[in-house]
Amino acid sequence: EVVEKLKKTGLQAAPPPALCYAGPGDVACDFCTGTRKQKALMSCLVCLASYCETHLQPHYEFPGFKKHKLVKATAQLQEKICSHHDKLLEVFCRTDQQCICYLCTMDEHKGHDTVSAAAERTEKQRQLGMSQQKVQQRFQEREKELKELQQAVESLKSSAQAAVV
């Protein structure tokens, strides 16, 4: 009976998801063909390519791809790769103040003060937060001083007005 009702109402399968084509400012899928490429969702730092939902599936399904580092789609993939070794820039050299790959730590940055890029980012964010707090505190102090000066001016005006009368 339920099946018959469903047949009569003409219930159909949900339509396939709408294609989301890459527009200006979007990262296009490197594997879509044709003139209109789909918008990339993720970029792979191992493959150095950006993928739409369809072409990203092998990274989730096949064991060889599962270890790849996926990030939100970015057009600046080359900026995250070492120009000397073609490896991911995941180490920060504090001595030279630059991101490097792990192979650089064994060569030109051997003996330098290095940390993971993530650790350095956390430290920089902490320092930035402290700086922002100090600036905010100084701003509030200046605002308070300004109000006090404005009150003093009003008080002087009142005193001068009273002295004239």
Beta strands, then each sheet from edge to edge (+ up, - down):
strand 1: 42-44
strand 2: 49-51
strand 3: 70-72
strand 4: 91-93
strand 5: 98-100
strand 6: 114-116
sheet 1: 2+ 1- 3+
sheet 2: 5+ 4- 6+
end
